[in-house]
Amino acid sequence: MEIRITQTTTPSELPPEDKLGFGKVFTDHMFLMDYEEGKGWHDARIEPFGRITLHPASTVLHYGAEIFEGLKAYRRKDGGVQLFRPMENIRRMNNSAERMSLPQIDEGDMLQILETFVRLEERFVPKSFGTSLYLRPFTFGNDETLGVHAVKRATFMLIASPSGSYYAEGINPVKIMIESEDVRTVRGGTGYAKCGGNYAASTRAGERAAKKGYSQVLWLDGVERKYIEEVGAMNVMFKIDGEIVTPALTGSILPGITRKSCIEVLKSLGYAVSERLLSVDELLTAMKAGKLEEAWGCGTAAVVSPIGKLAYGDDEYEIGGGKIGPLTQKLYDILTGIQWGEVEDTFGWIHKL
């Protein structure tokens, strides 16, 4: 693939690494590529970061024809830069595209785009442990018509944001509320796709939980309203009486790359991992009996996020004394160690630039 590059004439100053936050600062450039039915993807280019223009009837504005991904570039101690399992993100994005009737992108082309863009923006990859350059590729339909149909025109973009450590003050277990009113998705819907509508649909419950002092919600399935699915924008795992349990991928749950990585690490440590249906009643019974030893969310942003308290209705339960569990800590140490190049990658996950 030929990528035309137009570099900015006004490079920005690097932001202080202790004040990065998440998604607040962006690099100097953005990648764009256009799609047209019958012509395919064309005009791959990198331009100075800036605003884009959309026709008021663009498909994405009216019918939510949009997908995205999230992955990170990490700085090693030797100064090099690496990606964590980028092919998993590429394949998941194409799966999302298929579900949302958006055009897919050749895997080799997508990897070239990521490599070219990160090399151009390499100075923005922060050096402090726990920091990273967050990469956000996304595709949206921009047919200039109000008719509802499969997308015939689309744009793919890639932007990047240097991000601070998710746990700047240490890993503190979060308080989670089991949601019993709203549902995120249903089987047969778009739950396994990474599309904006799934996140918009989760906002109302998240706001209700926040007003009650909880960080996120734990979703139940949308059909029987009894099986555990995801926690906030992450997958979830439990250690129940020695058994590691994570909800099975039934089509309404995002197939998380960190989830997949956690499972592979756990199995390498000798743990049996059960991917199965887990009812809220089974979880409550385990909590009341003191058999819920650890619980954690897992996703790109936090890697793992320990759950210290879980609420359902008027009842609140403390997990593991409200502290991070030893297995959760071990998972975090192994995964982050591999991502930042401080632990040997025996799984073949790292893609060095």
N, C-alpha and C positions, 0 to 999 in steps of 0.2 A: 504494500500500500504506500502510495506517495502522500506525504503529509507536508503541506505548505506551512511554513512558520514565519510569522510576522512578530518580531519581538517588540516589547514596549520600549519607548524612548525615555520613560520616566520610572525607572525601577524604584520600588518602595523600600523603605527601611524595614529591617527585620524586627518584628515585635519582641518585647522582652519575654523570655520563656516562662517566667513565673506569673505572667498575666495573660496567658493565651486563652484559657477557657475552651469552649467548644463551638465551632461554627460561627465565630464572630469576626475572624480575620481571614482574608483570602489572598491567594498568591497573585502574581502579576499577570497570569495568562489563563485562558480557557480554551478547551478544544471543542470544535464544532464539526459536524458532518451531516449532510442532508440525504434524505431518502425520497425517491419518487417511484411509484409503481411503474414497472417496465424499464426503469433505468437503474434501479438499485441504489446502493449507497454511493455517494460521490462527494467531491469537493471537501476532502478531509483537510482541516486547517487548524492551526493554533494562532490565536489572536490575543491582543492585550485584553485583560479582564474588563468587562463593562456590561452595560445593559443590552438587552436584546429587544427586538421589535416583533410583535405578534399581531396578526389580523384579529379583529374583534370576534370573528366567528370561528377561530381556531378550535379544533376538536378538543384539545386538552382543557380549554376553559369551560366547555359546556358538558362534556361527557366523561371527563376524568381519564382520558387515554394517556396514561403515564406510568412509567416504572422507574425504579432506581436501584442502586446498590450502594454499599458502604464498605470500604476496605482501607487499610493503612500502609504507609511506607514508614519504616523504622530506621533509625540511625544506630549503627553498631559502634562499639568502642574504637574499632580501627578506622572509623570515619566513613566506612562504606554504608550503602543504603540497600534495604531489602524489603520485599513484599511477603506477606503471609498468605499462602494458598490462593493466589489470584485466580487460578483456573476454576476454583470452586465458585467464586463470585461471578466469573464470566458465564459459566454454565447455568448458574441460578438465574442470572439476568435473562438469558435466552429462554429459559423455562417461563419466566414471568412474561416475557414478550409474547410467547406463544399463547399464554392464557388470555392476555389482553389484546390479542390480534394486532400486535405491533411488529414491525420487521425485526428479525434477528440479525446478529452481526457475527461474521466468521470469527471463530475462537482465536485463530492466529492473528487476525487483524486487531482484535480487541486487546490482545496481549501487547502487540506492537504499540498501540495507542497509549496504553498505560506506561510502558517503558519509556517511550519518547517524551511523554508529558512529564513524568517524574524526573527524568534526567534534566530536562529544561528547568524545572522548578526545584532542583536538588538543594539549593541554598536555603529553602524554606523548611527542610526537614530538620526539626529541632534536635538538640544533642542530649538533653537531660533524660534520664531513665523515666519511663512512664509517659513521655510526650511522643508525638508522632505527627505525620502529615496525613490528615484524613482525606481520602479520595472519594468523590461523589460523582459517579457516572449516572446519567439518566437519559431516558428517551421519552419523547412526547409527540403525540399526533398534532399536526397543524394544517389539516385540510381546511380550506377557507369556505366552508359551507355548513349549514345547520342540519343537514341530513344525517341520520344515524346509520352508519355503515362501517365496514372494515376500513382501517386507516390506509390511505393511498399516498399521503405525504407525511413525513416525520423528520424530526431533528434529534440527533444524538449529541449530548454535551458531556464534558468532564470538567469539573472544577475541583479545587483543593483548598483545604484550610488547615494551617498548622494548629495543632490542638494540644492542650495541656494535659497533665496527668489527671485521670478520672478520680484518683484517690489522692489528692494533694495533701490531705491531712490524715492519711491512713485509711484502711478499709473498715468502714463502720457498717454493721448490719442494718438493713433497711426494714421498715414496717410496711407490710403488704395487706391489702384488703381484698377478700374474695368477692368478686362482683356477681350479684344475683339478679340484676335487672337487665342491663344492656348485654349484648353479645357482640363479639368482634367480627366473626365470620361464621359461615356454616359449611359443612361438607358439600362439595359441588360448587362452592363459590370461589372467591379469590384469595382465600386464606394462605395458600402456599405461595402465592405471588407477592413480590415486594412492590406493592403499588400504593400510591398516596391515599386512596380511598380507605384502605384498611386502617391507616393511622388517624385519618380524620374521624372515622367512626368510633375510635377509642377515646377521643378527647373528652367527651362529656363525662364518662365514668371516671376518667383520670382526674378531672377537676373536682368531682364529688369526693373522691378519695382524699385529694389534697386538703380539702376543707376540713376533713376529719383528722388530719395529721398523718396520713399515710403517703408513702412515696409513689406507689404504683398500685395497679389492680392485678389480681390473679383471675384470668378469664376461665369461664366454664364453657362447655360446648354449646352450640346454638340450637341443637335439636332436642336433646333430653335434659339439658341444663343441669347436668350432674357430673360430668367428667372434666378434670383439670386439663387446660390447654396451654396457655402461655402466661407469662407475667410481664405486664407492660409491653415493652418493645423487645423482650428477650424470651428465649426458651427457659424452661425451669426444670430443676432436678431435685430429687429428695433422697436422703439416706434413711430408710425405714427399717429398723431392726436389722441393720447390716446389709439390707438390699438397696442397691442403687436403682431408682425408678425415675423414668422420664416419660412423659406422654408420647404415645405412638404417633407417627406422622400419618394422620388419617385424611389429609387433604385440606384441612382447615387451619393447619399450623405451619408457620414458616420453617422450612428445613434449614435451621441455622448452621452456619459453618463453624462457629465456636461450639455449638452443641455437638456437632459431629466430631470435632477435635477433642472435646471433653470425653466423649465415649471411647475414642481410640486411646487416649491417655489412661483412662480408668482400666480398660481391658489390659493394657500393657503393664499395669500395676497389679494385675491379678484379680480385679474386681469383676463380678458378673453384673452386667447392666441390663435391666429389664425395660424394653420399650413397649409399653402396654397402656391400656386404658386404666386410669386411676381416678376413682370417684371421689367426690368431695367427702362423702360419708366415710370411706376408707381412710382418707387423710385425717379427718377429725377424730376418728377412733384411735389412730396412731398417736395423734397429739395428746389426747386425753390419757392414753396409757403410757405416755412418756417414751414411746418407741420412735418418734420422729427425731432422729439424732441431728440431722443437718438438712438445710435447704438453701438453694442458691439459684439465682438467675444467671444466664450466660449469653453473651452477645459481643459484638465487635467493640462497642464503646467501652464497656466496663470489664470485659473478658469474663470475670465472674463477680457476681454481686451477692454477698451472703444475706440471707433473710433471717432477721432476729425475732420478728413478731409477725404473726399471721392472724387476721381478724375475719370472722364470719358472723354476720348478724350483729348481735350485741356482745358476742364473746371474743376475747382476745387471748391468744396463746403465745407463750414465749418458747423459742426454739434454741436449744443449746446454751441456755443461760444468757441469751441475747448477745452472744459473742460469735465471732467467726469460728467455724469448726475446723479441726485439723485437716480433714480431707479437702474442704473448700480452699483452705490456705495452700495446700500442696498443689492443687490444680492451678491456682493462680500463679504460684511460683514457677511451675513447669512451663505453662503456656506463655507467660510474659518473658521468661528466660529465653525461650526459643525465639519469640518474636523480636527481641532486642539483641539476639546473638550471644547471650550469656550462658545458655544451656545448649548442649549439643543437640542438633536436630536429627534424631534417629528415625524420624518418620518421612523425611523428604518433603517437608512442607515449605521450606524457605526458597524464595526465588530472588537471588542476588542480582543487582543491577551492575 
